[in-house]
């Protein structure tokens, strides 16, 4: 079997923790593209990227191997590579820090704040944990071992070296990581706890909220325990045995105990992207596992706290 040729190294560094776009130019047996500009115009035709790429070419921000600046009139070279940084729209800064809980040559574990996405996706690119950590810690090869919802705070793991990423990701895929979450939700003495919930959760692409369905076998399992009560508010320990999208939020809502600050369950609301009041009171509290690279037994605990438990008024208003 013929091995695919390895792409040359990028001549462009990351910008704000974001890798440049790399394009490999396809074959052109009919000679449809006499120059680089005609190919890029066709590739990005009909979208907002067309003018952006033309502007990058005009201003010398598209480069080839070795950093050679490319122009629209340069000959088209099938099989060649080029790189450029996308022009990204300004993002509202998420004004909360990331806290490192553990760092060694292979593994980075951090406490992620509420409202910060784990990895670039959609409108969240530079304001993500991955981009900020790459930039702030000078770790350009950092990659995620798993993801945590943007609205959920707490422990997230990253592989420091690309060769270790698969081993850490496999831990989560094979359910070899013990995870515990803490949540604040209404207390209802009529809800018998502790209990284990099993259901089928489906998440349709393009629909923000996941739903439970009776069609098919259960694919989501969570343990729910009550650990404290204060002023009508319950504090819960949640142990997911599977990892479906929004699983804990859906299961708590199905008990009639929606997590405090949830903008999706029981009903969808639409807070502004920079409205940092009333964060979702869900925290990834514990990660425990055997390190697949070093063999060390790890148990990490978050140093964060859910504010509404001690300061309901401050949580409501977002006061410092």
C-alpha positions as CSV (number, residue, x, y, z in Angstrom):
1,X,0.0,0.0,0.0
2,X,1.4,3.3,-1.0
3,X,2.0,5.7,1.9
4,X,0.7,9.2,1.7
5,X,3.4,11.8,1.5
6,X,3.8,13.8,4.7
7,X,2.9,17.4,4.5
8,X,5.8,19.9,5.0
9,X,6.0,21.7,8.3
10,X,4.0,24.9,8.6
11,X,6.1,28.1,8.0
12,X,3.6,30.1,10.0
13,X,3.4,30.1,13.8
14,X,0.1,29.9,15.7
15,X,-1.7,33.1,16.3
16,X,-3.4,33.4,19.7
17,X,-3.1,29.6,20.0
18,X,-4.8,29.0,16.6
19,X,-3.1,27.0,13.9
20,X,-2.9,28.4,10.3
21,X,-5.1,26.9,7.6
22,X,-3.2,24.4,5.4
23,X,-4.4,23.7,1.9
24,X,-3.0,21.0,-0.5
25,X,-3.6,22.0,-4.1
26,X,-5.5,19.2,-6.0
27,X,-4.7,17.9,-9.5
28,X,-5.7,20.0,-12.4
29,X,-5.7,17.7,-15.5
30,X,-7.8,20.1,-17.6
31,X,-5.7,23.2,-16.8
32,X,-8.7,25.0,-15.3
33,X,-6.6,27.1,-13.0
34,X,-3.9,29.0,-14.8
35,X,-2.8,30.7,-11.6
36,X,-3.2,30.4,-7.8
37,X,-5.7,33.2,-7.7
38,X,-8.2,31.5,-10.0
39,X,-8.1,28.3,-8.0
40,X,-8.8,30.1,-4.7
41,X,-11.5,32.2,-6.2
42,X,-13.3,29.1,-7.4
43,X,-12.8,27.2,-4.1
44,X,-14.3,30.0,-2.0
45,X,-16.8,31.3,-4.5
46,X,-20.2,32.2,-3.2
47,X,-19.2,32.6,0.4
48,X,-17.8,35.3,2.7
49,X,-14.4,33.6,2.5
50,X,-13.8,34.6,-1.2
51,X,-13.1,38.3,-0.5
52,X,-11.2,37.4,2.7
53,X,-8.8,35.1,0.8
54,X,-8.4,37.6,-2.0
55,X,-7.5,40.2,0.6
56,X,-4.9,37.8,2.2
57,X,-3.3,37.3,-1.2
58,X,-3.2,41.1,-1.9
59,X,-1.5,41.7,1.5
60,X,1.1,38.9,1.3
61,X,-0.5,36.7,4.0
62,X,-0.6,33.5,2.0
63,X,2.6,31.6,2.0
64,X,4.1,28.4,0.6
65,X,6.8,26.0,1.9
66,X,9.6,27.8,3.6
67,X,7.5,30.9,4.1
68,X,7.6,32.1,0.5
69,X,4.9,34.7,0.0
70,X,2.4,33.7,-2.7
71,X,0.5,36.1,-5.0
72,X,-2.7,35.6,-7.0
73,X,-0.7,35.6,-10.3
74,X,1.7,32.8,-9.2
75,X,1.4,29.6,-11.3
76,X,-0.9,26.9,-10.0
77,X,1.2,24.0,-8.7
78,X,-0.8,20.8,-8.3
79,X,0.1,18.9,-5.2
80,X,1.6,22.0,-3.6
81,X,0.8,23.3,-0.1
82,X,0.0,26.8,1.1
83,X,-0.9,28.3,4.5
84,X,-2.7,31.3,5.8
85,X,-4.4,32.5,9.0
86,X,-8.1,33.1,8.8
87,X,-9.4,36.6,9.5
88,X,-11.4,35.9,12.7
89,X,-14.2,38.2,14.0
90,X,-13.6,39.8,17.4
91,X,-14.9,37.6,20.3
92,X,-16.1,38.9,23.6
93,X,-13.3,38.1,26.1
94,X,-14.3,35.6,28.7
95,X,-13.1,37.4,31.8
96,X,-12.3,34.4,34.0
97,X,-8.9,32.6,34.4
98,X,-7.9,29.1,33.8
99,X,-6.2,27.4,36.8
100,X,-3.6,24.7,36.3
101,X,-4.2,21.7,38.7
102,X,-1.5,19.4,37.3
103,X,1.2,19.7,34.7
104,X,3.9,17.3,33.7
105,X,5.7,16.4,30.4
106,X,2.7,14.5,29.2
107,X,-0.5,15.7,30.9
108,X,-2.1,19.1,31.7
109,X,-5.2,19.3,33.9
110,X,-6.9,22.6,34.4
111,X,-10.0,24.1,36.0
112,X,-12.0,25.6,33.2
113,X,-14.3,28.5,34.1
114,X,-18.0,28.8,33.2
115,X,-18.6,30.3,29.7
116,X,-15.3,29.2,28.2
117,X,-15.5,26.6,25.4
118,X,-13.0,23.8,25.6
119,X,-12.0,23.8,21.9
120,X,-12.6,26.1,18.9
121,X,-16.0,25.6,17.4
122,X,-18.5,27.9,15.7
123,X,-18.2,31.5,17.0
124,X,-15.8,30.5,19.8
125,X,-12.3,30.2,18.5
126,X,-9.7,32.3,20.4
127,X,-11.8,32.5,23.5
128,X,-11.4,28.8,24.2
129,X,-9.5,26.8,26.8
130,X,-7.3,25.2,24.2
131,X,-6.3,28.4,22.4
132,X,-5.7,30.3,25.6
133,X,-3.6,27.6,27.2
134,X,-1.5,27.1,24.1
135,X,-0.8,30.9,24.1
136,X,-0.5,31.5,27.8
137,X,1.7,28.4,28.6
138,X,3.6,28.4,25.4
139,X,2.4,24.9,24.5
140,X,1.7,25.0,20.8
141,X,1.3,21.2,20.5
142,X,-1.3,21.0,23.3
143,X,-4.4,18.9,22.3
144,X,-7.6,18.0,24.2
145,X,-8.2,14.6,25.7
146,X,-11.9,15.2,26.0
147,X,-14.4,18.1,26.1
148,X,-16.4,19.9,28.7
149,X,-19.5,21.9,27.9
150,X,-18.9,25.7,27.5
151,X,-21.3,26.4,30.3
152,X,-19.9,23.8,32.7
153,X,-16.9,24.6,34.9
154,X,-14.3,22.3,36.3
155,X,-11.6,19.8,35.4
156,X,-10.4,19.3,31.8
157,X,-7.5,17.2,30.5
158,X,-5.1,18.0,27.7
159,X,-2.2,16.0,26.2
160,X,1.0,18.0,26.1
161,X,2.6,16.0,23.3
162,X,0.8,14.9,20.1
163,X,2.0,11.3,20.4
164,X,0.2,10.9,23.8
165,X,-3.2,12.3,22.7
166,X,-4.6,9.0,21.5
167,X,-3.8,7.2,24.7
168,X,-5.5,9.8,26.8
169,X,-8.5,10.0,24.5
170,X,-8.9,6.3,24.7
171,X,-9.3,6.5,28.4
172,X,-12.5,8.4,27.9
173,X,-13.7,6.3,25.0
174,X,-13.3,3.1,27.0
175,X,-14.8,4.7,30.1
176,X,-11.7,4.2,32.2
177,X,-12.0,7.6,33.8
178,X,-14.0,8.0,37.0
179,X,-15.9,11.3,36.8
180,X,-17.9,13.1,39.5
181,X,-19.8,16.3,39.1
182,X,-21.4,18.7,41.6
183,X,-24.6,20.4,40.8
184,X,-27.0,22.8,42.5
185,X,-30.7,22.4,41.8
186,X,-34.1,22.7,43.6
187,X,-34.6,20.3,46.5
188,X,-37.7,18.2,46.4
189,X,-38.1,15.7,49.3
190,X,-40.6,13.7,47.1
191,X,-37.8,12.7,44.8
192,X,-36.3,9.5,46.2
193,X,-32.5,9.6,46.1
194,X,-29.9,8.2,45.6
195,X,-30.9,6.6,42.3
196,X,-29.4,5.6,39.0
197,X,-31.1,6.9,35.8
198,X,-30.9,5.1,32.5
199,X,-32.5,6.4,29.3
200,X,-31.9,7.0,25.7
201,X,-30.7,10.6,24.9
202,X,-30.7,11.9,21.3
203,X,-29.0,15.1,20.1
204,X,-30.1,16.3,16.7
205,X,-27.5,18.3,14.8
206,X,-28.6,22.0,14.6
207,X,-31.0,21.6,17.6
208,X,-29.5,23.1,20.8
209,X,-31.3,20.9,23.3
210,X,-31.0,17.1,23.6
211,X,-34.1,15.0,24.2
212,X,-35.0,11.7,25.9
213,X,-36.7,9.1,23.7
214,X,-38.3,5.7,24.3
215,X,-37.2,4.5,20.8
216,X,-34.2,2.2,21.3
217,X,-32.0,0.9,24.1
218,X,-30.8,3.2,26.9
219,X,-27.5,4.9,26.0
220,X,-27.1,7.2,29.0
221,X,-26.6,6.2,32.7
222,X,-26.1,8.6,35.6
223,X,-26.0,8.2,39.4
224,X,-27.7,11.1,41.4
225,X,-27.1,11.6,45.1
226,X,-28.2,14.4,47.4
227,X,-25.3,15.7,49.6
228,X,-26.8,18.8,51.2
229,X,-29.8,21.1,51.5
230,X,-29.9,24.8,52.1
231,X,-32.8,27.2,51.7
232,X,-34.7,25.0,49.2
233,X,-31.6,24.4,47.2
234,X,-30.1,20.9,46.9
235,X,-26.4,20.0,46.4
236,X,-26.0,16.9,44.3
237,X,-23.2,14.5,43.4
238,X,-23.6,13.3,39.9
239,X,-21.7,10.3,38.5
240,X,-22.0,9.7,34.8
241,X,-21.3,6.2,33.6
242,X,-21.7,7.2,29.9
243,X,-20.9,10.5,28.1
244,X,-23.9,11.6,26.1
245,X,-24.3,15.3,25.2
246,X,-25.9,17.2,28.1
247,X,-26.5,13.9,29.8
248,X,-26.4,15.2,33.4
249,X,-28.5,18.2,32.6
250,X,-31.1,16.1,30.8
251,X,-31.3,13.5,33.6
252,X,-31.6,16.2,36.3
253,X,-34.4,17.9,34.4
254,X,-36.2,14.5,34.0
255,X,-36.3,14.3,37.8
256,X,-38.0,17.7,37.9
257,X,-34.7,19.1,39.3
258,X,-33.3,21.3,36.6
259,X,-29.8,22.6,37.3
260,X,-29.7,26.2,38.5
261,X,-28.8,28.6,35.6
262,X,-29.5,26.1,32.8
263,X,-30.5,28.0,29.6
264,X,-31.8,24.9,27.8
265,X,-33.6,22.7,30.4
266,X,-36.5,22.8,31.0
267,X,-36.9,25.5,28.4
268,X,-34.6,27.1,25.9
269,X,-33.6,30.7,26.6
270,X,-31.1,32.8,24.7
271,X,-28.8,34.9,27.0
272,X,-26.3,37.2,25.3
273,X,-22.9,35.7,24.7
274,X,-21.3,38.2,27.0
275,X,-23.9,37.9,29.8
276,X,-21.9,36.2,32.6
277,X,-24.6,36.4,35.2
278,X,-26.2,33.2,36.6
279,X,-23.7,30.7,35.4
280,X,-24.8,27.1,35.1
281,X,-24.3,25.5,38.5
282,X,-22.6,22.4,37.3
283,X,-19.0,21.6,38.1
284,X,-16.7,18.8,37.0
285,X,-15.4,18.0,40.4
286,X,-13.3,14.8,40.2
287,X,-11.3,12.9,37.5
288,X,-9.6,9.7,38.6
289,X,-7.7,7.2,36.4
290,X,-4.5,5.3,35.8
291,X,-2.2,7.3,33.5
292,X,-1.7,5.3,30.3
293,X,1.6,6.9,29.6
294,X,3.3,7.0,33.0
295,X,1.3,4.3,34.9
296,X,0.7,6.8,37.7
297,X,-2.6,6.6,39.7
298,X,-4.2,10.0,39.4
299,X,-7.1,11.6,41.3
300,X,-7.7,15.3,40.6
301,X,-10.2,17.5,42.4
302,X,-11.4,20.9,41.2
303,X,-10.5,23.9,43.3
304,X,-13.6,25.8,42.1
305,X,-16.9,26.2,44.0
306,X,-20.5,26.7,42.8
307,X,-21.2,30.3,43.9
308,X,-25.0,30.0,44.4
309,X,-24.5,27.6,47.4
310,X,-22.9,30.3,49.5
311,X,-23.9,33.5,47.7
312,X,-27.2,33.2,45.9
313,X,-27.6,37.0,45.4
314,X,-24.1,37.4,44.0
315,X,-24.8,34.5,41.6
316,X,-28.1,36.1,40.5
317,X,-26.5,39.5,39.7
318,X,-23.0,38.5,38.6
319,X,-21.5,41.0,41.1
320,X,-17.8,40.6,41.6
